[in-house]
Amino acid sequence: MSQSLTSRTPKPKYDVVLIGGGIMSATLATLLHEFDPNLEIAIFERLGRFAKESTAAWNNAGTGHSAFCELNYTHENPDGTVDISKAETIAEQFEISKQFWAYLITKGYVKDPKDFINSCPHMSLVFGDKEAEYLRKRHQKMSASVLFSGMEYSTDHEKLKEWIPLVMSKRNPSEVMAATKMDMGTDVNFGTLTRKMGRHLLEDSNVEVFLYHEVKDIDPREDGKWEMKIKDRIHNHKQEVVADFVFIGAGGYALPLLDSSDIKESEGYGGFPVSGQWLVSHNQELVEKHHAKVYTQATVDAPPMSVPHLDLRIIDGKKALLFGPFAGFSTKFLKEGSYLDLPESVNTKNLKSLFGAWWHNLPLTKYLIQQVAMTKSQRMQHLREFIKDANEEDWELKVAGQRVQIIKKDEKDGGKLEFGTEVVVNKSGTIASLLGASPGASTAVYAMLNVLEKCFPEKLQGEWREKLLEMVPSYGQKLTHNPELTEKLRNYTKEKLELEY
């Protein structure tokens, strides 16, 4: 993105304004421009580059979340059966993303897919008889679904040594372990993908991009439009911009912006910021011994995004290993935010929700305090549950992204924590916001289509329908009920995205 962008001045009126330069806004802008190239669209990003917050490569796990390895998507019921319905939903949503990315490649809007997506097996790993039995039942249920066909399961140490030699080194042969493996998993650099989409929008569309421009307030007008106060952070200039439709894709800052809009649907929402850290190794001798993303069970009272995993990462063509995440706490809503973000977000409309969520999540508070207090040596002890002879000199501590977990009203408890993503739209469909963290970037296309379904339903089912099916051929169909379509689309996206499973 050229620095000359910082000297441009926004127009006073747009059809669409998108707030934030992450993968959500880039995806929505691309979709809207494809549907109607005549729409006047502006993107306002407060930093000097697209994808510097949650979408940045080191600020997330880079897992193409398709529910192959994430055990928190497959709940074990009281009767011992395993529910895979959420896993199937997440897997279908990621297939939608792959179809859209394949379309971008086909049209030449984005080039060199290996810059942002690479094949990387996804594995679940558990320890002990009880967890091994759960994983066996999970595998039995999942492998019967067309979306997880080909998933392998093993408790055999020799087989596990083939799959994860670094993890199996110096293991006690009598230790009970079980793992599943899906070869069609992916490692995704969402930051690179977003910047590729941003470059296309900047160079080959009439979408206007404004870096170092921060939206400070959103107010409704009597004519149904939205008026925003925009601050040029370079020249310290302020102006007002009006739009027919506004999307807030500002990560943690979506919450205060949504609150400023005064829409009824925003009432009661609060936010709980959680930061993270990774242990990272660039030692290529270690890297070459581990070619997978390996997820295990979350510890008791840990939030779902703190599920321990040992991952291969491919960032800017370089391989590294990543272990974590370790939870942290900051009152900032963004990594480059203000320490006043949390206290300033508290108001009379969400105070009851915030207190209720805190009171009913005291174990989580205790867990976060323990995590924040951990030394690097203590974090290394957790790593050694995966890699028995891990050497502290081979690993550095790297700060990950800042997330804001949603807190929403709850009639019973006052408020409750939500660990998923949620689209909030006003009654007239003229303003929308994405809140939450997981599975996030992997399902960006599904999330943005959800926004369009709520805000432009007639166009999506009318004049935009043909283009939509060109971009996402499976739209409106359930892949779980259509093995032939699933295979056809997976072969198509495998070829276009140059995947090698």
C-alpha positions as CSV (number, residue, x, y, z in Angstrom):
1,M,0.0,0.0,0.0
2,S,1.5,3.3,-1.1
3,Q,2.1,6.0,1.4
4,S,0.6,8.5,-1.1
5,L,-2.7,7.1,0.1
6,T,-2.3,9.2,3.3
7,S,-2.5,12.5,1.4
8,R,-5.9,11.8,-0.2
9,T,-9.1,13.3,1.2
10,P,-12.3,11.3,1.5
11,K,-15.4,12.4,-0.3
12,P,-18.3,13.7,1.9
13,K,-20.7,10.8,0.8
14,Y,-20.4,7.1,-0.1
15,D,-22.8,4.3,-0.8
16,V,-20.8,2.0,1.5
17,V,-18.2,2.6,4.3
18,L,-16.2,-0.2,5.7
19,I,-14.3,0.4,9.0
20,G,-11.1,-1.6,9.4
21,G,-8.5,-3.0,7.1
22,G,-8.6,-6.6,8.1
23,I,-9.8,-9.7,6.2
24,M,-13.5,-9.0,7.0
25,S,-13.6,-5.6,5.3
26,A,-11.3,-6.7,2.4
27,T,-13.6,-9.7,1.8
28,L,-16.8,-7.6,2.0
29,A,-15.4,-4.9,-0.2
30,T,-14.4,-7.4,-2.8
31,L,-17.8,-9.1,-2.8
32,L,-19.7,-5.8,-3.1
33,H,-17.5,-4.6,-5.9
34,E,-18.0,-7.8,-7.8
35,F,-21.7,-7.6,-7.4
36,D,-21.9,-3.9,-8.4
37,P,-18.7,-2.2,-9.7
38,N,-20.6,1.2,-9.6
39,L,-21.0,1.2,-5.9
40,E,-19.0,4.0,-4.2
41,I,-17.1,2.2,-1.4
42,A,-14.5,3.6,1.0
43,I,-12.4,1.6,3.5
44,F,-11.0,3.5,6.6
45,E,-8.0,1.9,8.4
46,R,-6.5,3.5,11.4
47,L,-3.0,2.0,10.9
48,G,-0.6,2.4,8.0
49,R,-1.2,-1.0,6.4
50,F,-3.9,-3.5,5.9
51,A,-4.0,-6.5,8.3
52,K,-1.8,-5.2,11.1
53,E,-4.1,-6.4,14.0
54,S,-5.9,-9.7,14.3
55,T,-5.4,-10.6,10.7
56,A,-1.6,-10.3,10.9
57,A,0.2,-13.7,10.5
58,W,1.7,-13.9,14.0
59,N,-1.4,-12.5,15.7
60,N,-3.4,-15.7,15.0
61,A,-2.7,-19.4,14.7
62,G,-2.9,-19.4,10.9
63,T,-5.0,-22.6,11.0
64,G,-7.5,-22.9,8.1
65,H,-10.2,-23.8,10.7
66,S,-12.1,-26.7,9.1
67,A,-12.8,-28.6,12.4
68,F,-10.4,-31.4,11.4
69,C,-8.4,-31.0,14.6
70,E,-10.2,-28.6,17.0
71,L,-11.7,-30.8,19.7
72,N,-13.8,-28.0,21.1
73,Y,-16.1,-28.2,18.1
74,T,-17.0,-31.9,18.9
75,H,-18.8,-32.0,22.2
76,E,-19.2,-35.3,24.1
77,N,-22.8,-35.7,25.3
78,P,-23.7,-37.0,28.8
79,D,-24.7,-40.3,27.2
80,G,-21.2,-40.7,25.7
81,T,-22.1,-39.9,22.1
82,V,-20.1,-37.2,20.2
83,D,-21.9,-34.3,18.5
84,I,-20.2,-33.3,15.3
85,S,-22.8,-30.9,14.0
86,K,-20.8,-27.8,14.9
87,A,-17.7,-29.3,13.3
88,E,-19.7,-29.9,10.1
89,T,-20.9,-26.3,10.1
90,I,-17.3,-24.9,10.5
91,A,-16.0,-27.3,7.8
92,E,-18.7,-26.1,5.3
93,Q,-17.9,-22.5,6.1
94,F,-14.2,-23.0,5.4
95,E,-15.1,-24.7,2.1
96,I,-16.9,-21.5,1.2
97,S,-13.8,-19.5,1.9
98,K,-11.7,-21.8,-0.4
99,Q,-14.2,-21.4,-3.2
100,F,-14.0,-17.6,-3.0
101,W,-10.2,-17.6,-2.9
102,A,-10.1,-20.0,-5.9
103,Y,-12.4,-17.5,-7.7
104,L,-10.0,-14.7,-7.0
105,I,-7.1,-16.8,-8.4
106,T,-9.2,-17.7,-11.5
107,K,-10.0,-14.0,-12.2
108,G,-6.4,-13.0,-11.7
109,Y,-7.3,-10.7,-8.8
110,V,-4.9,-12.6,-6.5
111,K,-1.8,-14.4,-7.7
112,D,0.6,-16.9,-6.2
113,P,-1.6,-18.8,-3.7
114,K,1.4,-20.5,-2.0
115,D,2.1,-17.0,-0.6
116,F,-0.9,-17.3,1.6
117,I,-2.1,-21.0,1.8
118,N,-0.2,-24.3,2.0
119,S,-1.1,-27.8,2.7
120,C,-0.5,-28.9,6.3
121,P,-2.0,-32.0,8.0
122,H,-4.3,-31.3,10.9
123,M,-4.1,-33.6,13.9
124,S,-5.8,-34.1,17.2
125,L,-3.7,-35.6,19.9
126,V,-4.9,-36.8,23.3
127,F,-3.3,-38.6,26.3
128,G,-4.8,-41.3,28.6
129,D,-7.4,-44.0,28.2
130,K,-10.4,-41.8,28.7
131,E,-9.4,-39.2,26.1
132,A,-8.3,-41.9,23.7
133,E,-11.7,-43.5,23.9
134,Y,-13.3,-40.1,23.3
135,L,-11.1,-39.6,20.2
136,R,-12.0,-43.0,18.9
137,K,-15.7,-42.3,19.1
138,R,-15.1,-38.9,17.6
139,H,-13.2,-40.4,14.7
140,Q,-15.9,-43.1,14.1
141,K,-18.6,-40.4,13.9
142,M,-16.6,-37.9,11.8
143,S,-15.1,-40.4,9.3
144,A,-18.7,-41.3,8.4
145,S,-19.3,-37.7,7.3
146,V,-18.4,-36.7,3.7
147,L,-16.6,-33.6,5.1
148,F,-14.2,-35.7,7.1
149,S,-13.8,-38.7,4.9
150,G,-10.2,-40.0,4.9
151,M,-9.5,-39.0,8.6
152,E,-7.1,-41.5,10.1
153,Y,-7.0,-42.7,13.7
154,S,-4.2,-44.4,15.6
155,T,-3.0,-45.3,19.1
156,D,0.1,-47.1,17.7
157,H,3.4,-45.5,18.8
158,E,5.1,-46.5,15.6
159,K,2.4,-44.9,13.4
160,L,2.5,-41.8,15.6
161,K,6.3,-41.6,15.1
162,E,5.6,-41.4,11.3
163,W,3.1,-38.6,11.8
164,I,4.8,-36.6,14.6
165,P,8.4,-37.7,15.1
166,L,9.3,-34.6,17.2
167,V,6.5,-35.2,19.6
168,M,7.1,-38.9,19.9
169,S,10.9,-38.6,20.6
170,K,11.8,-40.0,24.0
171,R,8.3,-41.1,24.8
172,N,7.6,-43.9,27.3
173,P,6.4,-46.8,25.1
174,S,3.7,-47.6,27.6
175,E,2.2,-44.1,27.5
176,V,-1.4,-44.1,26.2
177,M,-1.8,-41.7,23.3
178,A,-4.2,-41.4,20.4
179,A,-4.3,-39.1,17.4
180,T,-6.4,-38.4,14.3
181,K,-4.9,-37.0,11.1
182,M,-6.4,-35.2,8.1
183,D,-4.0,-34.6,5.3
184,M,-6.2,-31.9,3.6
185,G,-5.6,-29.4,6.4
186,T,-4.1,-26.0,5.6
187,D,-1.8,-23.3,7.0
188,V,-3.1,-19.8,6.0
189,N,-1.3,-16.5,6.2
190,F,-4.4,-14.3,6.4
191,G,-2.4,-11.1,6.5
192,T,-0.8,-11.8,3.1
193,L,-4.2,-12.8,1.7
194,T,-5.8,-9.6,3.0
195,R,-3.1,-7.4,1.5
196,K,-3.4,-9.2,-1.8
197,M,-7.1,-8.4,-1.8
198,G,-6.4,-4.9,-0.7
199,R,-3.9,-4.4,-3.6
200,H,-6.5,-5.6,-6.1
201,L,-9.1,-3.2,-4.6
202,L,-6.7,-0.3,-4.7
203,E,-5.3,-0.9,-8.2
204,D,-8.2,-2.5,-10.1
205,S,-11.4,-1.1,-8.7
206,N,-13.0,2.1,-7.7
207,V,-12.9,1.2,-4.0
208,E,-11.2,4.0,-2.1
209,V,-8.7,3.1,0.6
210,F,-7.7,5.5,3.4
211,L,-4.9,4.5,5.7
212,Y,-4.2,6.3,9.0
213,H,-7.8,7.3,9.0
214,E,-9.8,6.5,12.2
215,V,-13.5,6.5,12.6
216,K,-14.2,8.1,15.9
217,D,-18.0,8.1,16.0
218,I,-21.1,6.9,14.1
219,D,-24.4,8.8,14.4
220,P,-27.8,8.0,12.8
221,R,-29.4,10.7,10.6
222,E,-33.0,11.5,10.2
223,D,-32.9,10.4,6.5
224,G,-31.7,6.9,7.5
225,K,-28.1,7.4,6.6
226,W,-25.1,7.3,8.9
227,E,-22.7,10.2,9.7
228,M,-19.2,9.4,10.8
229,K,-16.5,11.5,12.3
230,I,-13.2,10.7,10.6
231,K,-9.8,11.6,12.0
232,D,-6.8,11.8,9.7
233,R,-4.1,10.6,12.1
234,I,-1.2,12.0,9.9
235,H,-2.4,15.5,9.5
236,N,-4.6,15.6,12.6
237,H,-7.5,16.7,10.3
238,K,-11.1,15.8,11.1
239,Q,-14.1,15.6,8.8
240,E,-17.5,14.1,8.5
241,V,-18.5,11.4,6.0
242,V,-22.0,10.1,5.3
243,A,-22.9,6.6,4.0
244,D,-26.0,4.6,3.2
245,F,-24.5,1.4,4.6
246,V,-21.8,1.0,7.2
247,F,-19.9,-2.2,8.2
248,I,-17.8,-2.2,11.3
249,G,-14.9,-4.7,10.9
250,A,-12.6,-3.0,13.4
251,G,-11.6,-6.0,15.6
252,G,-11.8,-5.1,19.2
253,Y,-12.8,-1.5,18.3
254,A,-16.0,-2.7,16.7
255,L,-17.6,-2.7,20.2
256,P,-17.3,1.0,21.1
257,L,-18.1,2.0,17.5
258,L,-21.2,-0.1,17.5
259,D,-22.2,1.4,20.9
260,S,-21.8,4.9,19.5
261,S,-24.4,4.1,16.8
262,D,-27.1,3.8,19.4
263,I,-28.9,1.0,17.6
264,K,-31.2,-1.0,19.8
265,E,-29.5,-4.3,18.8
266,S,-26.2,-3.2,20.4
267,E,-27.6,-2.9,23.9
268,G,-26.1,-5.1,26.6
269,Y,-23.0,-6.0,24.6
270,G,-19.7,-5.8,26.5
271,G,-16.2,-7.0,25.8
272,F,-13.5,-8.9,27.7
273,P,-10.0,-8.4,26.2
274,V,-7.7,-11.4,26.1
275,S,-4.1,-11.2,24.7
276,G,-1.9,-14.1,23.9
277,Q,1.7,-15.3,23.5
278,W,3.4,-18.0,21.5
279,L,6.6,-19.9,22.0
280,V,8.2,-19.8,18.5
281,S,11.2,-21.7,17.1
282,H,13.0,-20.9,13.9
283,N,15.5,-23.8,14.5
284,Q,15.2,-25.5,11.1
285,E,16.5,-28.8,12.5
286,L,13.4,-28.9,14.7
287,V,11.1,-27.5,12.0
288,E,12.0,-30.3,9.6
289,K,10.8,-32.9,12.2
290,H,7.3,-31.5,12.5
291,H,4.9,-31.1,9.5
292,A,1.5,-30.7,11.1
293,K,-0.9,-28.6,13.2
294,V,-1.4,-30.7,16.4
295,Y,-4.3,-29.6,18.7
296,T,-5.1,-31.2,22.0
297,Q,-7.7,-30.7,24.8
298,A,-8.0,-27.3,26.6
299,T,-7.2,-27.5,30.3
300,V,-9.9,-27.1,32.9
301,D,-11.4,-23.5,33.0
302,A,-9.4,-22.4,30.0
303,P,-11.3,-20.6,27.2
304,P,-11.6,-22.4,23.9
305,M,-9.0,-20.1,22.1
306,S,-6.4,-21.3,24.6
307,V,-6.4,-24.9,23.3
308,P,-2.7,-25.9,23.3
309,H,-1.3,-26.7,19.8
310,L,2.0,-27.3,18.2
311,D,1.9,-25.9,14.7
312,L,4.0,-25.7,11.6
313,R,3.8,-22.1,10.2
314,I,4.8,-20.9,6.8
315,I,5.1,-17.1,6.8
316,D,6.7,-15.2,3.9
317,G,8.0,-18.5,2.6
318,K,9.8,-19.4,5.8
319,K,8.9,-22.3,8.1
320,A,8.7,-22.0,11.9
321,L,7.2,-23.9,14.8
322,L,4.7,-22.3,17.1
323,F,3.4,-23.5,20.5
324,G,0.6,-22.0,22.5
325,P,-1.3,-19.8,22.9
326,F,-0.7,-18.7,26.4
327,A,-3.4,-16.3,27.6
328,G,-2.6,-12.8,28.8
329,F,-4.6,-9.8,29.8
330,S,-4.5,-6.2,28.8
331,T,-7.2,-3.5,29.0
332,K,-6.5,-2.7,25.3
333,F,-9.1,-3.7,22.7
334,L,-6.5,-3.8,20.0
335,K,-2.7,-4.6,20.1
336,E,-2.1,-0.9,19.1
337,G,-5.0,0.4,21.2
338,S,-5.3,2.3,24.4
339,Y,-5.2,1.0,28.0
340,L,-8.4,3.0,28.5
341,D,-10.4,0.9,26.0
342,L,-11.9,-1.5,28.6
343,P,-12.9,1.1,31.3
344,E,-14.3,3.4,28.6
345,S,-16.4,0.6,27.2
346,V,-18.4,0.2,30.4
347,N,-21.7,2.0,30.5
348,T,-25.2,1.7,32.1
349,K,-26.4,-0.5,29.1
350,N,-23.8,-3.2,29.6
351,L,-22.9,-3.0,33.3
352,K,-25.3,-5.8,34.3
353,S,-24.0,-8.1,31.4
354,L,-20.3,-7.4,32.4
355,F,-20.9,-8.1,36.1
356,G,-23.0,-11.3,35.4
357,A,-20.3,-12.7,33.0
358,W,-17.5,-12.0,35.5
359,W,-19.4,-13.5,38.5
360,H,-20.2,-16.7,36.6
361,N,-16.7,-17.0,35.2
362,L,-14.5,-16.7,38.3
363,P,-12.5,-19.8,37.4
364,L,-11.6,-18.1,34.0
365,T,-10.4,-15.0,35.9
366,K,-8.2,-17.2,38.1
367,Y,-6.9,-19.0,35.0
368,L,-6.0,-15.8,33.3
369,I,-4.2,-14.5,36.4
370,Q,-2.1,-17.7,36.5
371,Q,-1.3,-17.5,32.8
372,V,-0.2,-13.8,33.0
373,A,2.1,-14.7,36.0
374,M,3.9,-17.5,34.1
375,T,7.6,-17.3,33.4
376,K,9.2,-18.5,30.2
377,S,10.5,-21.5,32.0
378,Q,7.0,-22.4,33.2
379,R,5.7,-22.1,29.6
380,M,8.6,-24.4,28.5
381,Q,7.3,-27.0,30.9
382,H,4.0,-27.0,29.1
383,L,5.8,-27.3,25.8
384,R,7.7,-30.3,27.2
385,E,4.4,-32.2,27.4
386,F,4.6,-32.1,23.6
387,I,8.3,-32.1,23.1
388,K,10.0,-34.0,25.9
389,D,13.5,-32.6,25.3
390,A,12.6,-29.1,24.3
391,N,15.5,-26.7,24.8
392,E,14.7,-23.2,26.1
393,E,17.4,-21.7,23.8
394,D,15.5,-22.9,20.7
395,W,12.3,-21.0,21.6
396,E,11.5,-17.3,21.9
397,L,8.4,-15.7,23.3
398,K,6.3,-13.8,20.8
399,V,3.3,-11.6,21.6
400,A,0.2,-12.7,19.6
401,G,-2.9,-10.7,18.8
402,Q,-5.4,-9.0,21.1
403,R,-9.0,-10.4,21.1
404,V,-12.2,-9.1,22.6
405,Q,-14.5,-11.9,23.7
406,I,-18.2,-10.9,23.5
407,I,-20.2,-10.5,26.6
408,K,-24.0,-10.3,25.9
409,K,-27.2,-10.1,27.9
410,D,-28.5,-13.2,29.5
411,E,-31.9,-13.4,31.3
412,K,-30.7,-16.0,33.8
413,D,-27.1,-14.9,34.6
414,G,-27.2,-11.3,33.7
415,G,-24.5,-11.7,31.1
416,K,-22.5,-14.5,29.5
417,L,-19.2,-14.9,27.6
418,E,-19.6,-15.9,23.9
419,F,-16.5,-17.5,22.3
420,G,-17.7,-17.5,18.7
421,T,-18.3,-14.7,16.2
422,E,-21.5,-12.8,15.9
423,V,-23.0,-10.5,13.3
424,V,-25.0,-7.6,14.7
425,V,-27.3,-5.8,12.3
426,N,-29.9,-3.1,12.9
427,K,-33.5,-3.6,11.9
428,S,-33.3,-1.6,8.7
429,G,-30.1,-3.5,7.6
430,T,-28.1,-0.2,7.1
431,I,-25.4,-0.9,9.7
432,A,-23.6,-4.2,10.6
433,S,-20.8,-5.2,12.8
434,L,-18.8,-8.4,13.4
435,L,-18.0,-9.2,17.0
436,G,-16.0,-12.0,18.5
437,A,-12.8,-13.9,17.7
438,S,-13.2,-17.6,16.7
439,P,-13.1,-19.2,14.1
440,G,-12.7,-15.7,12.7
441,A,-10.6,-15.2,9.5
442,S,-11.1,-18.8,8.3
443,T,-14.8,-18.2,7.9
444,A,-14.7,-14.6,6.7
445,V,-16.5,-15.3,3.4
446,Y,-19.4,-17.0,5.2
447,A,-19.6,-14.2,7.7
448,M,-19.6,-11.5,5.1
449,L,-22.3,-13.4,3.0
450,N,-24.2,-13.5,6.3
451,V,-24.0,-9.7,6.5
452,L,-25.2,-9.4,2.9
453,E,-28.1,-11.8,3.5
454,K,-29.3,-9.6,6.4
455,C,-28.6,-6.3,4.8
456,F,-29.2,-6.8,1.0
457,P,-31.5,-9.9,0.9
458,E,-33.4,-8.9,-2.3
459,K,-30.3,-8.1,-4.3
460,L,-28.5,-11.3,-3.1
461,Q,-31.4,-13.5,-4.2
462,G,-32.1,-11.3,-7.3
463,E,-29.6,-9.4,-9.5
464,W,-26.5,-10.6,-7.5
465,R,-27.4,-14.2,-7.5
466,E,-25.7,-15.3,-10.7
467,K,-22.4,-13.7,-9.7
468,L,-22.7,-15.1,-6.2
469,L,-22.9,-18.7,-7.6
470,E,-19.9,-18.0,-9.8
471,M,-17.9,-17.0,-6.7
472,V,-19.3,-19.6,-4.4
473,P,-20.8,-22.5,-6.4
474,S,-22.0,-24.4,-3.3
475,Y,-24.0,-21.4,-2.0
476,G,-27.4,-22.5,-0.7
477,Q,-26.5,-26.2,-0.7
478,K,-25.4,-28.5,2.2
479,L,-22.2,-30.3,1.4
480,T,-22.9,-32.8,4.1
481,H,-25.8,-34.1,2.0
482,N,-24.0,-34.0,-1.3
483,P,-20.8,-36.2,-1.6
484,E,-20.4,-35.6,-5.4
485,L,-20.5,-31.8,-5.1
486,T,-18.1,-31.9,-2.1
487,E,-15.6,-34.0,-4.1
488,K,-16.0,-31.8,-7.2
489,L,-15.5,-28.5,-5.3
490,R,-12.5,-29.9,-3.2
491,N,-10.8,-31.0,-6.4
492,Y,-11.5,-27.5,-7.9
493,T,-10.1,-25.6,-4.9
494,K,-7.2,-28.0,-4.5
495,E,-6.1,-27.2,-8.1
496,K,-6.7,-23.5,-8.0
497,L,-5.0,-23.0,-4.6
498,E,-2.1,-25.3,-5.5
499,L,-2.7,-27.5,-2.5
500,E,-0.6,-30.7,-2.2
501,Y,-2.4,-33.1,0.1
